[in-house]
Amino acid sequence: MLTSAVSAYGGHMDGDGTAWMWVVGPLMMVVLLALLGVLIWWLVGLANRRTEQADTPVHPQPSTPEDIAAARYARGEIGAQEYRDIIANLRGRPDGSP
């Protein structure tokens, strides 16, 4: 009688095939939480790499006045004579000879 009463009310121990959910359900929850953790870890790492790349200049900045003059000459902002004049002036020779 007791068995039929439990079955009549939808008891889960009567062999209806749902007992596996007690094992698979928590296992799936652990797997999904692990995947979510890996996704968050990957996104944070990606954001950090982009921040580090943004802080690094693509071309190093010239550090000395001669480097600045050479960079301007390389970009075509000044001509050869003006470059020689700047270098001569920086080296203490105002006559324009390098």
C-alpha positions as CSV (number, residue, x, y, z in Angstrom):
1,M,0.0,0.0,0.0
2,L,2.8,2.4,0.9
3,T,4.5,1.8,-2.4
4,S,1.4,2.6,-4.4
5,A,0.8,5.7,-2.4
6,V,4.3,7.1,-3.1
7,S,3.9,6.2,-6.8
8,A,0.5,7.9,-6.9
9,Y,2.0,11.1,-5.7
10,G,5.0,11.0,-8.1
11,G,7.7,9.7,-5.8
12,H,11.2,9.8,-7.4
13,M,12.4,6.5,-6.0
14,D,9.9,4.3,-7.9
15,G,12.1,3.7,-10.9
16,D,10.8,6.4,-13.2
17,G,14.4,7.2,-14.4
18,T,15.0,10.5,-12.8
19,A,17.5,9.4,-10.1
20,W,20.4,10.2,-12.5
21,M,19.6,13.9,-12.1
22,W,20.9,13.8,-8.5
23,V,24.3,13.0,-10.0
24,V,24.4,14.9,-13.3
25,G,22.7,18.1,-12.0
26,P,25.4,19.0,-9.5
27,L,28.1,17.8,-11.9
28,M,26.8,20.1,-14.6
29,M,26.7,23.0,-12.2
30,V,30.4,22.5,-11.3
31,V,31.3,22.2,-15.0
32,L,29.4,25.4,-15.9
33,L,30.9,27.3,-13.0
34,A,34.4,26.2,-14.0
35,L,33.7,27.3,-17.6
36,L,32.4,30.7,-16.3
37,G,35.6,31.1,-14.2
38,V,37.8,30.3,-17.2
39,L,35.9,32.8,-19.3
40,I,36.3,35.5,-16.7
41,W,40.0,34.7,-16.3
42,W,40.5,34.9,-20.1
43,L,38.7,38.2,-20.4
44,V,40.6,39.8,-17.6
45,G,43.9,38.6,-19.1
46,L,42.9,40.0,-22.5
47,A,42.0,43.4,-21.0
48,N,45.4,43.5,-19.2
49,R,47.3,42.7,-22.4
50,R,45.5,45.4,-24.3
51,T,46.3,47.9,-21.5
52,E,50.0,47.0,-21.5
53,Q,50.1,47.3,-25.3
54,A,48.4,50.7,-25.2
55,D,51.1,51.9,-22.7
56,T,54.0,50.9,-25.0
57,P,54.7,53.4,-27.7
58,V,54.9,51.9,-31.2
59,H,58.0,54.0,-32.0
60,P,60.4,54.9,-29.2
61,Q,60.6,58.6,-28.6
62,P,63.9,60.2,-29.4
63,S,65.8,61.1,-26.2
64,T,68.5,63.6,-27.3
65,P,68.3,66.7,-29.4
66,E,70.4,65.0,-32.1
67,D,67.9,62.1,-32.1
68,I,65.0,64.6,-32.5
69,A,66.8,66.3,-35.4
70,A,67.5,63.0,-37.0
71,A,63.9,61.9,-36.7
72,R,62.7,65.2,-38.2
73,Y,65.1,64.7,-41.1
74,A,64.0,61.1,-41.6
75,R,60.3,62.3,-41.7
76,G,61.2,65.0,-44.3
77,E,60.3,67.8,-42.0
78,I,63.7,69.5,-42.5
79,G,66.2,69.4,-45.3
80,A,69.8,68.2,-45.3
81,Q,71.3,71.6,-44.8
82,E,69.0,72.5,-41.9
83,Y,69.8,69.1,-40.3
84,R,73.6,69.8,-40.7
85,D,73.1,73.3,-39.2
86,I,71.2,71.9,-36.2
87,I,73.8,69.2,-35.5
88,A,76.6,71.7,-35.9
89,N,74.9,74.1,-33.5
90,L,74.3,71.4,-31.0
91,R,77.9,70.4,-31.1
92,G,79.1,73.9,-30.6
93,R,80.1,74.8,-34.2
94,P,77.8,77.6,-35.3
95,D,79.5,77.7,-38.8
96,G,77.4,74.7,-40.1
97,S,80.2,72.2,-40.5
98,P,79.5,68.8,-38.8
